[in-house]
């Protein structure tokens, strides 16, 4: 399969290509392709070489859920990693809510936007507002694929703009 980004400066052919429909399918892809160079892609709205892989590529476009939560009168949203920002904006608008900041390009996936430090209309980039991330990665002891939550400390700070280095972003929690 030939993969090209929107700017046409990236053009590559991964040996293995997956479009997982669930977190479990992401774990299966990680298990099957352990030891290969695994990269993820959203909507390829970056000039960066980050998604390029000749080995394994995960297209997260089918992971696009949006769940709005209210805790003690405060609204939050949990967004699946592959959800396009324009879909997220639509869902939030239907609920009378908005993001604290957003970039101009709404074609991006939420995972792509925060992983690349997309800046926007607020004081800070969208990634600054990330409260929690759910990622798929490999357990350092067993080597088995796992899902874990990053919600505090230096690890959260690093995950807010990690370019995929901390795992596959399955879900992002943001304030509304």
N, C-alpha and C positions, 0 to 999 in steps of 0.2 A: 504494500500500500504506500502511495506517495503522500507525504504530508508537507504542506506549505503554509506559512503564516500569512496574515493579512497583508503585510508589507512586501511579501515575496523575497525577503532576504534569507529565509530559512527554507530548505528543501531537503527532505531526508526520507529514508525508507526503512522503518523498523522491521525487524524479523517477526516480532510478535506484537499484535495490536489487539487491545481489549476495550470494550465499552461496557463496563460493569453496570448492573442495574441495582445493586445493593452493596452494603458494606461487606456482606459475606462473600460476594463475588470478587470484591477487591482483595480480601484475604486469600481466596482461592488463587487469584492471579499472582499474588506475592509468593504463595507457597510453590506454585508451579514454576515460577521464573526466578527463584532464589539463585543468586550468583550471577545474574545478568545485570546489566545497567538498566534500571527501571526509572522511567520518567513519567510524569503526568502532563496532561494538557487540558486546558479549558477551551477557550475560544481562539487561542493563538494570536492575541492582540499585544504581543510584546516583540520587540526586536531582539531580545535576549536569546542566547543559545541554550537557556535552561531546559526547554522541553526536548531538545535534540537527543535522540537515542537511536542507535543502530540496532539495539537489542529489543527492549520491551517498552511499549508505550501504552499508558492507560488514559483513555479519553473519558473524563468524568461527566460528560454532558447529561447522562441519564440520572445522575444523582442531583436532583433539582428541587427537593422539597423545601418548604418554608413553613415553620411553626412559630406562631406568635404566642408569647407567654406573658402573663401579668403576675407579678409577685409584689405584694404590699403596695399596689397602686402604680408600680413601675413596670413599663413594658420592655420586653426583650424579644429578640427574634433568633431562632435557631435556623440556620440556612445550610443546606447540603452544599458541599464543596463545588459541585458543577453547576449550580444555579446561576443563570445569567443575572447580572445586576438589574437589567430592565424588568425581569420577572419579579425579582425581589421588590423593586420599587412599586410595581403594580399591586402586589399583594399587601404591602404596607399601606399604600394609598387607599385601598379598599377598606382598611381598618382605621383610616384617619391618622396614620403614623408615617414617620419618615426616618431616614438614616441621619446620624449626626454629621456625616460628611460623605461625599461621593465624588468620584472622578467624572470627567466629561464623557468618557466612553462607557456606555451602559451595555455594550455587547459582551464585555468581560464576564468571566465567571467570578464568583465571590472569592474562591480560593486563589485564583490568578491575581485578582486585584490586591488582596492583602499580601500575598507572597512576594509581589514585586514592588510594594510600597506605593501603590497608586495614590496620588494626592488628589485633593478635591476642593470642595467649596468651603470647608471648615478650616479651623486653625491647624489641624493636624491631618495626617493621612488617615484613610479608613482603617488601616491596620492598627493605628494607635488605640482605637476603640474596642478592639477584640478583647472579650472577657474570658473566652474559653475556646479551645479547639479540641476536636476529636480527630485523632490521627491513627492511621494504620501504619505499623512499622514492624520491625523484627525484635523479639525479646532478646536482650543481650546474653542471657544465660542459656536459654534453650534453642535460640535461633528460629523459633516458630513465629509465624505472623500473628500479630495481636492488634487489638484496638485499645487505645488508651486516651485519657483526657489530660490536657495540659491547661491548668487554670491559675497558675500563680508563679511568682518569682522570675528569676532570670530566664528560665526555660520559656515562659510565656512571652517575655520580651523578645527572645530570639525567634520564637515561632511566628511572631507578628510580621516578619519579613524574611523568612528563611529560604526562599527560592526552592522549596521542596526538600531541603536537607534534613528535616526532622521527621519526614514521613509523608504519607498521602493524606491530605486534608479531606476528611469525610464530612465534617460539620463545623460551623463557626457560630459562636454566640456573640451577639452585638446588642447594645442598648438601642432603643428607639426614642 
